Amino acid sequence: MKCIVLDTNVLVSATLKKNSNPDKVLQAWRRGEVNLITSPLLLEEFADVLTRSNIQRLQWVTPEQVTHLILELSHATLLAPEILNLTGISRDPKDDMVISAAVEMNADYIVSGDDDLLTLKEYEGIEIVTPTEFLTLL
């Protein structure tokens, strides 16, 4: 089974548009078609961004569903221990935590909509793809 790391923008997009490609990637994880890797730092960022009032106003999911998603992510994902702290990989230093989690847990893919990550195309054999590209690979 493929192991993936979702960038925060994919999770946010999944809550903004039902049946969008980001939502379909999230649903693939919920159906058990892929293993999802995260880390404490990523979980913290997910929770922060998903519960911002400006984001919540745009979400198709309810605040209760967002809370459930955050709990689900914290309990049903493979958790990177954050021993590895890669820096200077992406143009955006905040994206390095996504790469660090992927490398630590030997992910197959990083799924992102962020050009700072996507321009890398791959890192240490881990492909960096859009949700649309990942769905074709799935």
Buried (B, 14 or more C-beta within 10 A) or exposed (E): EEBBBBBBBBBBBBBBEEEBBBBBBBEBBEEEEBBBBBBBBBBEBBBEBBEEEEBBEEBEBEEEEBBEBBEBBBEEBBBBEBEBEBEEBBEEEEBBBBBBBBBBBEBBBBBBBBEBBBEBEEBEEBBBBBBBBBBEEE
